[in-house]
Amino acid sequence: MRKKIFIASILLAGCCLTAAAKTVDKIIVFSTEKSKGALSIGRQQTYTKTFDIALSNNSQQDIELSTSCLKAFDSNGKEFKLDTVDEKLIPNKLKKGELVKGIAMFVSDDASVYGANIVRLVKECDKKV
């Protein structure tokens, strides 16, 4: 009996995770480079790249976004941490046919963030400690 429950729970989890991944795939992310910058405090520096972002839900249903994140990537797949985001871009749900716009800033300890050329909506968010 326990074996059946275990197998059923694995199958159910797989279905749910697959459904969650597919919902992110139904969001179109338009991103346009807005600015590059840098901050310094003493000998420490942080490099920034800001994008104008538009999220569009082209599906026929509302999509839950509360566990999704924006990440920037360069052409080699290196990802960059989201530092600042317009609150319009972080709704809990994006209604069917809805379009939201705002800015998102990504940061790095070196100038490699300037090579970021695409922003994606992903399910794999950094865990907060």
MDAnalysis code that builds the backbone (N, CA, C; Angstrom):
import MDAnalysis as mda
import numpy as np

u = mda.Universe.empty(387, n_residues=129, atom_resindex=np.repeat(np.arange(129), 3), trajectory=True)
u.add_TopologyAttr("name", ["N", "CA", "C"] * 129)
u.add_TopologyAttr("resid", np.arange(1, 130))
u.add_TopologyAttr("resname", ["MET", "ARG", "LYS", "LYS", "ILE", "PHE", "ILE", "ALA", "SER", "ILE", "LEU", "LEU", "ALA", "GLY", "CYS", "CYS", "LEU", "THR", "ALA", "ALA", "ALA", "LYS", "THR", "VAL", "ASP", "LYS", "ILE", "ILE", "VAL", "PHE", "SER", "THR", "GLU", "LYS", "SER", "LYS", "GLY", "ALA", "LEU", "SER", "ILE", "GLY", "ARG", "GLN", "GLN", "THR", "TYR", "THR", "LYS", "THR", "PHE", "ASP", "ILE", "ALA", "LEU", "SER", "ASN", "ASN", "SER", "GLN", "GLN", "ASP", "ILE", "GLU", "LEU", "SER", "THR", "SER", "CYS", "LEU", "LYS", "ALA", "PHE", "ASP", "SER", "ASN", "GLY", "LYS", "GLU", "PHE", "LYS", "LEU", "ASP", "THR", "VAL", "ASP", "GLU", "LYS", "LEU", "ILE", "PRO", "ASN", "LYS", "LEU", "LYS", "LYS", "GLY", "GLU", "LEU", "VAL", "LYS", "GLY", "ILE", "ALA", "MET", "PHE", "VAL", "SER", "ASP", "ASP", "ALA", "SER", "VAL", "TYR", "GLY", "ALA", "ASN", "ILE", "VAL", "ARG", "LEU", "VAL", "LYS", "GLU", "CYS", "ASP", "LYS", "LYS", "VAL"])
u.atoms.positions = np.array([
    [0.835, -1.200, 0.000],
    [0.000, 0.000, 0.000],
    [0.877, 1.261, 0.000],
    [1.896, 1.257, 0.858],
    [2.780, 2.420, 0.917],
    [3.495, 2.642, -0.410],
    [3.853, 1.540, -1.068],
    [4.529, 1.631, -2.349],
    [3.612, 2.295, -3.387],
    [2.317, 1.947, -3.378],
    [1.366, 2.548, -4.311],
    [1.200, 4.039, -4.044],
    [1.137, 4.413, -2.763],
    [1.008, 5.831, -2.402],
    [2.243, 6.597, -2.841],
    [3.414, 6.005, -2.628],
    [4.668, 6.645, -3.020],
    [4.708, 6.869, -4.534],
    [4.368, 5.837, -5.293],
    [4.371, 5.946, -6.758],
    [3.343, 6.968, -7.225],
    [2.177, 6.959, -6.615],
    [1.133, 7.925, -6.984],
    [1.586, 9.352, -6.701],
    [2.260, 9.556, -5.572],
    [2.704, 10.916, -5.237],
    [3.789, 11.386, -6.195],
    [4.673, 10.487, -6.641],
    [5.698, 10.860, -7.617],
    [5.053, 11.230, -8.952],
    [4.093, 10.441, -9.385],
    [3.403, 10.734, -10.643],
    [2.645, 12.053, -10.568],
    [1.987, 12.297, -9.453],
    [1.249, 13.544, -9.271],
    [2.197, 14.734, -9.266],
    [3.305, 14.611, -8.564],
    [4.297, 15.704, -8.526],
    [4.836, 15.971, -9.924],
    [5.101, 14.915, -10.676],
    [5.598, 15.081, -12.043],
    [4.611, 15.814, -12.925],
    [3.342, 15.476, -12.793],
    [2.302, 16.160, -13.571],
    [2.226, 17.630, -13.207],
    [2.262, 17.922, -11.920],
    [2.151, 19.312, -11.466],
    [3.354, 20.129, -11.907],
    [4.566, 19.571, -11.791],
    [5.762, 20.300, -12.197],
    [5.767, 20.525, -13.696],
    [5.321, 19.565, -14.460],
    [5.242, 19.724, -15.909],
    [4.242, 20.816, -16.267],
    [3.105, 20.840, -15.606],
    [2.094, 21.874, -15.873],
    [2.628, 23.249, -15.521],
    [3.357, 23.360, -14.415],
    [3.921, 24.650, -14.013],
    [4.942, 25.130, -15.029],
    [5.780, 24.229, -15.522],
    [6.788, 24.613, -16.504],
    [6.138, 25.094, -17.795],
    [5.070, 24.442, -18.212],
    [4.401, 24.815, -19.453],
    [3.753, 26.189, -19.351],
    [3.286, 26.573, -18.183],
    [2.641, 27.880, -18.062],
    [3.633, 29.004, -18.303],
    [4.865, 28.864, -17.842],
    [5.888, 29.877, -18.089],
    [6.152, 29.990, -19.586],
    [6.071, 28.875, -20.293],
    [6.305, 28.872, -21.731],
    [5.230, 29.632, -22.503],
    [4.115, 29.926, -21.882],
    [3.032, 30.641, -22.559],
    [3.120, 32.154, -22.368],
    [4.117, 32.608, -21.626],
    [4.324, 34.045, -21.418],
    [5.386, 34.523, -22.406],
    [5.070, 35.556, -23.169],
    [6.051, 36.160, -24.070],
    [6.761, 37.266, -23.300],
    [8.096, 37.243, -23.324],
    [8.909, 38.256, -22.660],
    [9.581, 39.097, -23.743],
    [9.180, 40.364, -23.837],
    [9.829, 41.311, -24.734],
    [10.849, 42.081, -23.893],
    [12.103, 42.130, -24.325],
    [13.106, 42.879, -23.558],
    [13.940, 43.737, -24.499],
    [14.160, 44.982, -24.089],
    [14.965, 45.928, -24.847],
    [15.970, 46.563, -23.898],
    [17.243, 46.546, -24.296],
    [18.274, 47.159, -23.456],
    [17.960, 48.631, -23.240],
    [18.018, 49.039, -21.982],
    [17.747, 50.437, -21.649],
    [19.028, 51.164, -21.272],
    [19.820, 50.577, -20.348],
    [21.037, 51.266, -19.921],
    [22.036, 50.302, -19.302],
    [23.274, 50.768, -19.242],
    [24.350, 50.070, -18.541],
    [24.874, 51.043, -17.493],
    [25.288, 50.502, -16.356],
    [25.783, 51.382, -15.310],
    [26.717, 50.649, -14.367],
    [27.195, 51.384, -13.387],
    [28.074, 50.808, -12.374],
    [27.918, 51.609, -11.090],
    [28.105, 50.909, -9.985],
    [28.075, 51.541, -8.663],
    [29.389, 51.219, -7.979],
    [29.920, 52.167, -7.237],
    [31.123, 51.859, -6.469],
    [31.030, 52.487, -5.090],
    [31.510, 51.731, -4.120],
    [31.622, 52.207, -2.745],
    [33.018, 51.802, -2.296],
    [33.893, 52.775, -2.176],
    [35.275, 52.452, -1.854],
    [35.869, 51.596, -2.950],
    [36.387, 50.419, -2.596],
    [37.001, 49.508, -3.572],
    [36.019, 48.464, -4.109],
    [34.786, 48.490, -3.659],
    [33.793, 47.539, -4.145],
    [33.009, 48.161, -5.291],
    [32.698, 47.333, -6.288],
    [31.908, 47.817, -7.408],
    [30.883, 46.779, -7.825],
    [29.823, 47.280, -8.423],
    [28.765, 46.447, -8.985],
    [28.408, 47.027, -10.342],
    [28.277, 46.157, -11.320],
    [27.920, 46.569, -12.669],
    [26.456, 46.227, -12.912],
    [25.759, 47.101, -13.628],
    [24.322, 46.916, -13.828],
    [23.947, 47.024, -15.304],
    [22.898, 46.308, -15.661],
    [22.302, 46.453, -16.989],
    [20.793, 46.435, -16.796],
    [20.138, 47.426, -17.369],
    [18.698, 47.586, -17.200],
    [17.994, 47.348, -18.540],
    [16.871, 46.658, -18.463],
    [16.045, 46.375, -19.642],
    [14.645, 46.915, -19.435],
    [14.032, 47.409, -20.526],
    [12.586, 47.622, -20.560],
    [11.991, 46.250, -20.851],
    [10.997, 45.853, -20.059],
    [10.405, 44.519, -20.173],
    [8.897, 44.646, -20.382],
    [8.369, 43.772, -21.215],
    [6.918, 43.617, -21.354],
    [6.618, 42.127, -21.273],
    [5.655, 41.760, -20.430],
    [5.201, 40.373, -20.307],
    [3.805, 40.280, -20.897],
    [3.607, 39.321, -21.785],
    [2.314, 39.153, -22.431],
    [1.835, 37.714, -22.259],
    [0.601, 37.566, -21.779],
    [-0.004, 36.247, -21.617],
    [-0.849, 35.956, -22.852],
    [-0.336, 35.095, -23.718],
    [-1.057, 34.753, -24.947],
    [-1.892, 33.496, -24.815],
    [-1.993, 32.955, -23.600],
    [-2.785, 31.734, -23.425],
    [-4.256, 32.089, -23.232],
    [-5.057, 31.074, -23.143],
    [-6.498, 31.251, -22.950],
    [-6.898, 31.153, -21.484],
    [-5.921, 31.262, -20.585],
    [-6.208, 31.183, -19.148],
    [-5.274, 32.102, -18.376],
    [-5.665, 32.460, -17.168],
    [-4.791, 33.219, -16.286],
    [-3.607, 32.336, -15.915],
    [-2.434, 32.952, -15.711],
    [-1.236, 32.193, -15.369],
    [-0.667, 32.698, -14.052],
    [-0.421, 31.767, -13.161],
    [0.158, 32.053, -11.848],
    [1.641, 32.381, -12.029],
    [2.071, 33.540, -11.520],
    [3.460, 33.967, -11.669],
    [4.191, 34.104, -10.336],
    [3.537, 33.794, -9.237],
    [4.130, 34.066, -7.925],
    [5.428, 33.308, -7.671],
    [5.668, 32.210, -8.381],
    [6.901, 31.456, -8.174],
    [7.861, 31.588, -9.356],
    [7.597, 32.508, -10.260],
    [8.445, 32.716, -11.433],
    [9.383, 33.890, -11.209],
    [10.487, 33.902, -11.951],
    [11.499, 34.958, -11.819],
    [11.994, 35.392, -13.190],
    [12.426, 36.624, -13.272],
    [13.113, 37.108, -14.464],
    [14.603, 36.888, -14.270],
    [15.269, 36.388, -15.304],
    [16.721, 36.238, -15.295],
    [17.259, 36.693, -16.637],
    [18.424, 37.322, -16.604],
    [19.100, 37.735, -17.830],
    [20.199, 36.726, -18.143],
    [20.440, 36.530, -19.439],
    [21.456, 35.583, -19.894],
    [22.286, 36.213, -21.004],
    [23.569, 35.819, -21.060],
    [24.380, 36.218, -22.206],
    [24.316, 35.120, -23.261],
    [25.011, 35.300, -24.376],
    [24.916, 34.336, -25.477],
    [25.551, 32.987, -25.139],
    [26.349, 32.913, -24.070],
    [26.941, 31.644, -23.636],
    [26.107, 30.943, -22.567],
    [24.978, 31.543, -22.176],
    [24.105, 30.934, -21.178],
    [24.389, 31.353, -19.747],
    [25.371, 32.245, -19.551],
    [25.647, 32.727, -18.190],
    [24.469, 33.562, -17.733],
    [23.998, 33.305, -16.502],
    [22.835, 34.044, -16.004],
    [23.260, 35.133, -15.036],
    [22.425, 36.165, -14.973],
    [22.707, 37.311, -14.124],
    [21.547, 37.559, -13.174],
    [21.905, 37.939, -11.984],
    [20.963, 38.108, -10.883],
    [20.097, 39.356, -11.068],
    [18.809, 39.170, -10.832],
    [17.869, 40.289, -10.831],
    [18.071, 41.082, -9.555],
    [18.272, 42.382, -9.695],
    [18.487, 43.238, -8.530],
    [17.252, 44.077, -8.228],
    [16.717, 44.726, -9.249],
    [15.590, 45.636, -9.070],
    [14.576, 45.369, -10.173],
    [13.300, 45.344, -9.793],
    [12.252, 45.105, -10.790],
    [11.057, 46.001, -10.481],
    [10.457, 46.502, -11.529],
    [9.235, 47.300, -11.403],
    [8.140, 46.387, -10.868],
    [7.426, 46.831, -9.846],
    [6.410, 45.965, -9.232],
    [5.294, 45.583, -10.199],
    [5.127, 46.314, -11.280],
    [4.131, 45.938, -12.291],
    [4.485, 44.603, -12.949],
    [5.785, 44.233, -12.922],
    [6.237, 43.001, -13.564],
    [6.163, 41.785, -12.655],
    [5.705, 41.964, -11.430],
    [5.646, 40.828, -10.507],
    [4.231, 40.613, -9.955],
    [3.267, 40.535, -10.853],
    [1.915, 40.250, -10.360],
    [1.827, 38.786, -9.931],
    [0.893, 38.489, -9.044],
    [0.679, 37.087, -8.678],
    [0.111, 36.297, -9.842],
    [-0.744, 36.943, -10.609],
    [-1.341, 36.300, -11.782],
    [-1.276, 37.258, -12.953],
    [-1.082, 36.693, -14.122],
    [-1.173, 37.463, -15.354],
    [-2.415, 36.934, -16.076],
    [-3.408, 37.799, -16.221],
    [-4.679, 37.382, -16.803],
    [-4.522, 37.100, -18.288],
    [-5.405, 36.253, -18.809],
    [-5.326, 35.908, -20.229],
    [-5.414, 37.170, -21.076],
    [-4.500, 37.265, -22.043],
    [-4.462, 38.423, -22.925],
    [-3.830, 39.670, -22.322],
    [-3.428, 39.620, -21.071],
    [-2.896, 40.808, -20.387],
    [-1.449, 41.074, -20.796],
    [-1.085, 42.367, -20.834],
    [0.270, 42.823, -21.114],
    [0.679, 43.778, -19.999],
    [1.826, 43.513, -19.351],
    [2.345, 44.420, -18.327],
    [3.740, 44.856, -18.737],
    [4.088, 46.111, -18.386],
    [5.389, 46.673, -18.774],
    [6.079, 47.281, -17.567],
    [7.410, 47.252, -17.597],
    [8.205, 47.865, -16.544],
    [9.685, 47.689, -16.841],
    [10.518, 47.942, -15.832],
    [11.960, 47.783, -16.009],
    [12.481, 46.700, -15.069],
    [13.609, 46.122, -15.463],
    [14.290, 45.140, -14.628],
    [15.787, 45.412, -14.737],
    [16.473, 45.423, -13.574],
    [17.908, 45.661, -13.532],
    [18.616, 44.408, -13.035],
    [19.662, 44.023, -13.751],
    [20.463, 42.853, -13.410],
    [21.858, 43.305, -13.030],
    [22.511, 42.549, -12.126],
    [23.803, 42.980, -11.592],
    [24.842, 41.870, -11.655],
    [26.103, 42.307, -11.592],
    [27.236, 41.394, -11.540],
    [28.393, 42.111, -10.849],
    [29.321, 41.316, -10.304],
    [30.518, 41.896, -9.687],
    [31.538, 42.327, -10.730],
    [31.317, 41.947, -11.983],
    [32.215, 42.367, -13.058],
    [31.389, 42.834, -14.253],
    [32.062, 43.337, -15.261],
    [31.375, 43.938, -16.409],
    [30.724, 42.909, -17.326],
    [30.791, 41.627, -16.999],
    [30.192, 40.612, -17.873],
    [28.682, 40.786, -18.028],
    [28.039, 41.439, -17.081],
    [26.592, 41.673, -17.185],
    [26.263, 42.514, -18.423],
    [27.232, 43.289, -18.898],
    [26.996, 44.092, -20.099],
    [26.743, 43.213, -21.316],
    [27.148, 41.937, -21.265],
    [26.927, 41.004, -22.359],
    [25.557, 40.343, -22.337],
    [24.772, 40.585, -21.287],
    [23.423, 40.003, -21.215],
    [22.608, 40.520, -22.393],
    [21.973, 39.592, -23.120],
    [21.242, 40.019, -24.307],
    [19.821, 39.459, -24.392],
    [19.430, 38.659, -23.389],
    [18.059, 38.149, -23.386],
    [17.580, 38.005, -21.950],
    [16.303, 38.276, -21.749],
    [15.675, 38.110, -20.438],
    [14.608, 37.040, -20.591],
    [14.606, 36.104, -19.644],
    [13.631, 35.017, -19.664],
    [12.861, 34.970, -18.348],
    [11.653, 34.472, -18.425],
    [10.853, 34.172, -17.240],
    [11.073, 32.701, -16.940],
    [11.573, 32.405, -15.745],
    [11.927, 31.026, -15.394],
    [11.264, 30.614, -14.092],
    [11.156, 29.314, -13.894],
    [10.627, 28.754, -12.643],
    [11.729, 28.538, -11.619],
    [12.981, 28.425, -12.063],
    [14.094, 28.138, -11.158],
    [14.581, 29.434, -10.516],
    [13.932, 29.836, -9.429],
    [14.284, 31.064, -8.743],
    [15.348, 30.779, -7.672],
    [16.154, 31.797, -7.402],
    [17.118, 31.662, -6.312],
    [16.350, 31.597, -5.009],
    [16.774, 30.700, -4.140],
    [16.110, 30.582, -2.846],
    [16.640, 31.644, -1.898],
    [15.736, 32.268, -1.171],
    [16.131, 33.271, -0.185],
    [16.555, 32.576, 1.096],
    [17.653, 33.022, 1.654],
    [18.184, 32.410, 2.873],
    [17.659, 33.140, 4.080],
])
